[in-house]
Amino acid sequence: MLLLGLLGAPAVGSQVGSSVDALLSRVDEAWKTRDEPGRLEEIESLLDRAEEAAPRDYGVLWRRSRLHAWTSDDPARSGWERSRLGKKGWEYGDRATSVNPQGVEGWFYAAAGVGNYALGIGVVRALAQGIEAKFRERLSRAERISPDFLQGAIWSAWGRFYFELPWPKYDGKKSEEYLRRVIRQNPAEERGRVYLAELYVKEGHPKEARKVLEEAVALEPGSYDAPEERRYEERARRLLARMR
């Protein structure tokens, strides 16, 4: 009877995996409206539970990294907050890549975390800490695995990278090439247009910058990632207001 009972009982590992999958499914559903009040707290709570059940699960780790990449990218946060959250995203991304080196998500969100950490502490200080090589390594690995991940997000990151570097590393031509590439890949791209407009302002081309920003605000959010689109549409509107 004991043997029959054991044979008929579901495996503990199977139960844990099913529970984690269910939690991650809820995370992904909530992610679609992550800019609504209380939604990020809900996502974090779900990920807390998933990580407690499966601390080395790749899906849990890269989603943790993604969450911190998103929160550290918030322009309303202080530099200290951006660096703190970016570092957490970087760490979770690295943990994800140690579990699954072939997964693009871990490398990409680790790179995003490195980038936001650098912006939070200041680019010159970050360069002194050797952050450039860490960013390049992670983003290059992501690009080798899936170049068009998230409809060109990797190219957008490269475009911003060459924009943020101080002279003589700064490269406006490379920045523009990457940002134009992501807009061709995803015609509804908001972030790439904002980055391109800021590049044109820096390069002394306000007319071109205004044209790109007007394109950005004319787009209707919901084409690919509504919270991302709304965040960068608002940034485009603020930039346009300052140029008038």
Secondary structure, DSSP 4 states (H G I P E B T S, - for coil): -HHHHHHHSPPHHHHHHHHHHHHHHHHHHHHTTTTSTTHHHHHHHHHHHHHHH-TT-HHHHHHHHHHHHHHHT-TTS-HHHHHHHHHHHHHHHHHHHHH-TT-HHHHHHHHHHHHHHHHHH-HHHHHHTTHHHHHHHHHHHHHHH-TTGGGTHHHHHHHHHHHHSPTTT--HHHHHHHHHHHHHH-TT-SHHHHHHHHHHHHTT-HHHHHHHHHHHHHSPS-SS-HHHHHHHHHHHHHHHHHH-
